[in-house]
Amino acid sequence: MHSAAGTEAAAGTATTAAPPPVAPAPAAAAGGTRPVVPASRMAVEDGDTPERVVAKAAHIVPTPAQLAWQRREVTAFTHFGMNTLTDREWGSGAEDPALFDPGRVDVAQWMRTYRAMGAETAMLTVKHHDGFSLYPTRYSDHSVAASPHSRDLLGTYVREARRAGLGVGVYLSPSDGAELPHAWHADWLAGLRAKREAGEPLTDVERTALADGGPPSGHGRYGNGSPVRTHTVPTLVEGDDRADDVAAGRLPAFTVRADDYDAYFLNQLYELFTEYGPIDELWLDGANPWRDAGVTQEYGFRQWYELIHALSPDTVVFQGPLGVRWVGNERGVARETEWSVTPHAVDPRSTHGALPDDSTGPDIGSRARLLADGVKYLQWYPAEADVSHRPGWFHHPGERPKTADELFALYERSVGRNAPLLLNVPPARDGRIAAEDVRELHAFGDRVRAVYGTNVLERGGPQPFDRVRLAEDIRHGQRVERFAVEAADPATGEWREIAAGTTIGAYRILPLPEPVTAERLRVRVDEARAEPRLLPVTAHLSTAPAAR
């Protein structure tokens, strides 16, 4: 344990206590004789002592792309697609493209709303699990090109996001109902009909499949057991408008080894990055609605990541290596102890997620986890907290949005616990975000700006506050394991503890049980993996009861 009483802050300002003395990482120890040099990913070597493993964890730092991502506190998630028009959460892939006819889609209104709620990036579900693509992909007939809407919705989204000053994210579902094998699908439907006739309960996925019938709209590539073959990406199609650019080297080409579906997915990734980039974040969802029915697809993750990195090295990939990870729930709530440095038993470059229990465990990166048997790698892998503004991910007329107070509480439990907030705001089938949603989202953004846009300690003299905000300079890693915040009594000058916690990371917000009046604060670091690098502490006054 490392401890320090701290040093007094200057009047009217907020500073951190002097960090505790920390022994330097051993330069020579079993398992390694070189000094530990900061890096975003490190191997845990045979013979590394526990002290050296902890020293390595203390020197894991974000990539420039991860650092930029963590500084964007809120991302707007846009679930809009075939499910919006069919009033579903789970599509089948056998929908008639003619159903996608939303009329006028007011994407500019979406972006105004996202800006008002405080988002800095907007991310669109370009292809959900039903496989319907919101851009005119060359590799599937199940897209906007075959619908009455016919327009390139992704292209419009990207233009409007950039016009609004927002970054761009893209969600591309690996699972794809439109590409289910046709023969298997026919047999599955026959079994579902028998199940229904027998009075057995059906899941939402099964009911949707029976309602839509078949066959799926694609070419049967998902989980079809096809052999791995050599492909060129992009795989040019008849009349391909890219042919001359590829031949002249103005567009890159890649030789890959892939089965039918992986080749299809790699070609879609190529379209996205070469025609709509730069893309700040790519979301690869791990859900497969047909797994329990017996259809699985073995994804060639390493090849996907290599293609993405070659085309767009600054893109962070959700659940990808040196990307961002799922916080472990869909409530938008991070752990009280949330680490951006995570241990791995397998090479993160070869898997999706790379953490046990799909990141849902209560302990992701403690010393006990770092030193557990089987740990082979450490990497910077920060959490992203996803949640929908409505009960469903897609808009459904009978549902109601969260209130501004609920959203503010989620902000403090996500951003305030070292996990940027991914807030889904689904437009309605008329192509606009509903007025009741807009009202609450504007109020949420206004409240965050009112509370956290003002550091009351800058006003001079003793000030009341009920929120304390801390941050580590994560350019140097995440190191604090346990800390306390102390305030000086305005009358006596005596220091007293007003809050305490474990991890800090990019941000840590501490709602206080009741307001405190002070003009001097300090942070006492009780445990740290290496020399703490803290940014100035700030204090804020909430306009509503504290979120607990």
Stockholm file with secondary structure:
# STOCKHOLM 1.0

chainA/1-548         MHSAAGTEAAAGTATTAAPPPVAPAPAAAAGGTRPVVPASRMAVEDGDTPERVVAKAAHIVPTPAQLAWQRREVTAFTHFGMNTLTDREWGSGAEDPALFDPGRVDVAQWMRTYRAMGAETAMLTVKHHDGFSLYPTRYSDHSVAASPHSRDLLGTYVREARRAGLGVGVYLSPSDGAELPHAWHADWLAGLRAKREAGEPLTDVERTALADGGPPSGHGRYGNGSPVRTHTVPTLVEGDDRADDVAAGRLPAFTVRADDYDAYFLNQLYELFTEYGPIDELWLDGANPWRDAGVTQEYGFRQWYELIHALSPDTVVFQGPLGVRWVGNERGVARETEWSVTPHAVDPRSTHGALPDDSTGPDIGSRARLLADGVKYLQWYPAEADVSHRPGWFHHPGERPKTADELFALYERSVGRNAPLLLNVPPARDGRIAAEDVRELHAFGDRVRAVYGTNVLERGGPQPFDRVRLAEDIRHGQRVERFAVEAADPATGEWREIAAGTTIGAYRILPLPEPVTAERLRVRVDEARAEPRLLPVTAHLSTAPAAR
#=GR chainA/1-548 SS CCCCCCCCCCTTSBCCCCCCCCCCCCSSBTTBCSCCCCBSEEECCTTCCHHHHHHHHHTBCCCHHHHHHHTCCEEEEECCSHHHHHTCSSCCSCCCGGGCCCCSCCHHHHHHHHHHHTCSEEEEEEECTTCCBSSCCTTCSSBGGGSSSCSCHHHHHHHHHHHTTCEEEEEECSCCGGGSCHHHHHHHHHHHHHHHHTTCCCCHHHHHHHHHCSCCSSCSCTTCCCCCEEEEESCCCTTCTTHHHHHTTSSCCEEEEECHHHHHHHHHHHHHHHHSCCCSEEECCCCCTTGGGTCCCCCCHHHHHHHHHHHCTTCEEETSTTSBEECSSSSSCCCSSCCSEEEESSCGGGSSSCSGGGGCSSCSSSHHHHTSTTCCEEEECCEEEEEESSSSSSCCTTCCCCCHHHHHHHHHHHTTBTCCEEEECCCCTTSSCCHHHHHHHHHHHHHHHHHHTCCGGGGSSCEEEEEEEECBCGGGCCCEEEEEEEEECTTTCCEEEEEEESCCTTCEEEEEEEEEEESCEEEEEEEESSSCCBCCCEEECCSSCCCC
#=GC SS_cons         CCCCCCCCCCTTSBCCCCCCCCCCCCSSBTTBCSCCCCBSEEECCTTCCHHHHHHHHHTBCCCHHHHHHHTCCEEEEECCSHHHHHTCSSCCSCCCGGGCCCCSCCHHHHHHHHHHHTCSEEEEEEECTTCCBSSCCTTCSSBGGGSSSCSCHHHHHHHHHHHTTCEEEEEECSCCGGGSCHHHHHHHHHHHHHHHHTTCCCCHHHHHHHHHCSCCSSCSCTTCCCCCEEEEESCCCTTCTTHHHHHTTSSCCEEEEECHHHHHHHHHHHHHHHHSCCCSEEECCCCCTTGGGTCCCCCCHHHHHHHHHHHCTTCEEETSTTSBEECSSSSSCCCSSCCSEEEESSCGGGSSSCSGGGGCSSCSSSHHHHTSTTCCEEEECCEEEEEESSSSSSCCTTCCCCCHHHHHHHHHHHTTBTCCEEEECCCCTTSSCCHHHHHHHHHHHHHHHHHHTCCGGGGSSCEEEEEEEECBCGGGCCCEEEEEEEEECTTTCCEEEEEEESCCTTCEEEEEEEEEEESCEEEEEEEESSSCCBCCCEEECCSSCCCC
//
